[in-house]
Structures are given as C-alpha cells and as structure tokens.
Amino acid sequence: MKAIRAHSFGGPEVLQLEELDDPVPEDGEVVVDVLAAGVNPADTYMRNGTYAIVPDLPYIPGGDAAGVVSAVGVGVEAHSVGDRVFVGTALSFDLTGCYAEKVKRKASEVMRLPEGVSFAEATAFGVSCTTAHYALFERGGAIAGETVFIHGATGSVGTSAIQLAKRAGLTVIGSGGTMNGLDLIRAEGADHVVDHSKEHYFDQVTQITGGNGPELILEMLANVNLAADMDLAARFGRIVIIGNRGEVTINPRVAMMKELD
C-alpha cells in the first residue's frame, strides 16, 4: 500500500510518500481501505513533536479515516468485509496510521457509518462532534434552559457545539471575528452572534444574558480569553477549555468569589 510516513519531527517536509506492506488483521482486528482521511490540528502538533503523545519514529500520521472493511481477523463478529466504517480518535487513543491506503484497528475501535453519511463527512465529525458533546454535556453539564457562550464558534468544534446545544434546548451565543464567520454562526442556528474582533463584545454578552452572564462558556483560545471569561461567567458558572496556545495569568479569587467550575 501507499502511505505517508515521517522519519523525523518537523514541518510538512518530513512527510514522505512510501510503499509499505499491506497490514494483516490479527485476532479481533479489522483492516479498512481508506477512502477519506481527516486532517486535524493534533496531527500537525504530533508531526512537529510538540504533542502530548509522541509517536515512535517512523510513523504514519492521521487519527481519523473512513472507508470500507477489506479484511477481518478471527473472532470479529461486529464487522464484515464491505462494511462502510469510521476509524477515529473518538473511538481510540491511537492517533496514527490513517494517512495510508489501508489502516488496521481493533474491531471495537471501528464504527459502522449510517446511511447517508459520506466518507468525507465521517472524517470531519469524528473529532468535532465528540469534542463538542463532551465539552457541553460531560464536562459542562449543560441542561435545557441555560445559556452557553461558545467563544470562537466558527471552527468545526464550535459549529458542532451550536447544533448540539440548540438540539438540547440551550440558548446559544456564538462569537466570530469576520463577516463570513458571523454569517456561518447564524446559519448554524445560534440565537445571538457577537463579533470578538470588536472591543466591547463581552458587554454585549452580558446584556444578552440580562446582566447575569452565561451559565456555560466553551473556550477555544484560553491563553487569550480565560481571565475575561471568568469575569463574564454567571455565578456558579462553568468554563470548559477546549483550546489553548500559550500561558495565561488569571486571578483565582474571581473563581472563588463566583464559585466557578
């Protein structure tokens, strides 16, 4: 099979197209012919050698793929040759192997695709939808009737969070920094849209919430916004950090006084 491998960490130039042996499934494993592969920020961090998980070299990047099962190992009952499936980081801690014509996974780490979901769509929702759901409900404890401020709502996680939150009965405020981004947030169903490129957009969020602040904030760039999020959040509010690109200084007393989570 053809595969992209990295023999060292660095920029895109470390990625090399190579010819490798086809993977053979062992007991409890399946091999999937890859028809679409997702490209996520974690893939680039891992390639640079800066990710929390550092793979052994050489390695095949890519944690998300979709395609058709081409081989199954002994004991596999949930999948058969020809099944349309998704392989991804939402199902496994293995963040490698998908930038290839074939990928091998444990059968328990492969999910059959619903009819009507394309291979490309599957590779996109694997990370974004599961991250958004985890942030909203498992970490954020979101419930119907609350207000969630999605701070940076134009990316794949943000747009997924808008859809999931609306479906669950929350009031959604989303922020973006361009006209196209603001239009996208509206199109995804947010109740309110604020422009985070403007100076006083936090005041807008406070006004929208009747001066109380949102019960839940999903934060995509904590090193820039976390301190302001703490000032903005409602008393007993929750802030879930999804993205961060540096160090941040906060005043813990704000969290203490408001009893924030």
N, C-alpha and C positions, 0 to 999 in steps of 0.2 A: 504494500500500500504506500501511497504518498502521504507524508506527514511533515509538519513544520516542527523543527526542534531547535532548542537553544543549548549550546555547549558552554556558554558563559552568560553572566548577567550584564545588562546594559540596555541600550536603546534598540529601536527596531532592527538595526543592522545585525544583531546577534541571531535573528530568526533565519533559519536555513531550511529550504525545501529539500527533503531527503526521501529516499526509497527504503522502506523498512519491511520486515516480515509482517504478514498479517497476524493479528492476535488470535489465539485459540482459547475458547472458553474452558475453564476448569469447572469442577462441580459447583453448581449453584450460580454460575455466571452466564452472561449473555454477551454477544458481540453485536454491535449496532453499526450498520452502514450509515455514515454521517451525511445528511443532505443539507443541513444548515448548522452553523456554529455561532454562538453568541460571543461578542467581544465586550468585556466588562472592565471597569477601572481596575479591579483586583488583578486581572490578567496583566495589565501594564506594570502594576506595582511589583508583582511577582517576577516579571521579566527583568525589572530593574534591580531585584534583590532587596527591595525595601519592604516587602510584605511580611506580616507576622508569621506566615507559613513559608519557609524557604525550601524549595524542592531540591532533591539531589540532581546534579548535572550528569549527563544531558537530560533534558526533559521536554515533553510535548506540552505546550501551554493549552489553556482553554478548559473551563469547567462546565460549560453548557453546550449541549448539542441536541439535535433531533434527527430522527431518521427511521430506518426500518431494521428490525431484528433480522440478522443474517445467519446466526448460529446460536445454539443454546447448549449449556452443559448439562451433565447428569443431575437429575433432581429438580430441574426448573419446571414448574407447572403453571406459573402465572403468565408466562410469555411463550409465544411460538414464533417460528420463522415467518416473516411477513408482517408482523405487528408494527403499527406506527407508534413510535415511543419518543419520550423525552428523557434525556440524561442531564442532570444538573446539580449545581451546588445546593439547591433547595432540598435535594434528596440524599446528598452525600457530602462528606468532608474532603473528597478528592476533587481538587480544583485543577487537575491536569488531564491531558490526554485527548482533548476534543478537537484540536487543530489537526485533524487527520481524516483520512477516508474511512477509517474504522476505529471504534473505541470499545473497550471491554469494561464491563461493570458487573457488580453483584446484581442478581436479579431483583433484590429488594431495593436497589437504588435506581430502578428504571420504572417509569410511569407511562401507561398507555395513553395516547392522545385522544381526546374526544373528537368525534366527527365535526368537521367544520373548522377545526383549528389547524392552521398551516404549520409546516415545519419552522418557517421563519418566525411566526408568531410565538411558537412554543419556546424558542430560544430566548425570546425577549421577555416573556412573562415569568420565566423561571426564577430569576433573581428579584426583579422589581416587585412583582405581586406578593411574593412570600415575605420580602423585607417590609413592604408596606403593611401587610396584615400583622406581622409580628410586632412592628412598632406601634400600630394602632391599638391592638386588642390584647396581645400577650404581655407587652411591656407597658403600654399606655393605659390599659384598662378602659378604653373608650366605650361609652354607652350612649344610647339614643337620647337626644335632647341636649347633649353637650355641644360645645363649640371647639373645633380643632383649628389651630392656625398652622398651616403647612408652609414653613419658612423656606422657600425655594421649591416651588411646586411644578416647575416646568420640565424636570427630568423624568425618567421612567418611573422611579420610585414615587415621586411627587404626584404624577398623574394617576398612578395606580392607587395611591392613598386617597385622592379625591374621589374616585369611583367607589372604593370600598367604604369610605366614611359616609358618603351620601346614601349608599345602599343600607347602611346600618342606622340611618336616621339622625346623623350628626349635622350640625351647621358647619359649613366649611369655608374658611378664609384661606385663600392662596396668594402667595407673593411671587412676582416675577420681575425681571428687570428690563424687558423690551416689549414693544407693542405686540410682536408676534407671540411672545411668551404669555402676555396678559390675555390675548385672544384665545390661546390654547387652554389656559386655565378656565376661562369661561366656557369654552366648548366642552371641557371635560365634566362640567356640572357644578363648579364651585358657586356658593351663594354670594361670596364677596371676593373682590380682587383688589390687591394693593400693589403699588409699584415700589419695590425695595431699592430702586435707584434714586428715589426722592428722599429728601432729608427727614420729613416728619411722618413717614409711613407708620411708625409704631403708634403715633397718636391716632391715626385712622383706625387701627385695630382696636385700640382702647375704646374709641367712640362706637364702633360697630358692636362691641360687647357690652355697651351700656355703662362703661367705666369700670367693669369688673375684670377684664382680661379674659383670655381663653382658658378653659379648663385643661386643655391639652395642646402642647406645641410639639411638632415634629421638626427637628432642626437638621438641616443639610450641611451647614458650614459653622460648626460650633466655635472654632477659633476666632471667628469674626463676630458672631451674634449671641453667644451664650449669656454673657453678662446682661445684655439688653433683654433677652428672653426672660431671664429671672425677674427683672423689673416689670415686664409686661404680664406675666402669667397671673392667673387668678389665685387667690388664697387656696391652699390645698391643691394647687395645680400640679401637673406632671409635665416634664420636659423629657422627650426621648431624643437622644443624639443619634443620628443616622450617618452623618458625615463630619469629618474634621480634617484640617490640613495644617495644623500647627498648634503651638501652645496658646493658652488663654489664661488671663487673670480674672478671677471672679471674687466677689465678696460673699463668703459663706453666710454672713449674717442675714443677707436678703433671703436666702433659702430657709434659714432658721425662723425668721420672723413670719414668713408666709407659709411655713411648713410645706415646702415644695418637695416633690419627689422627682 
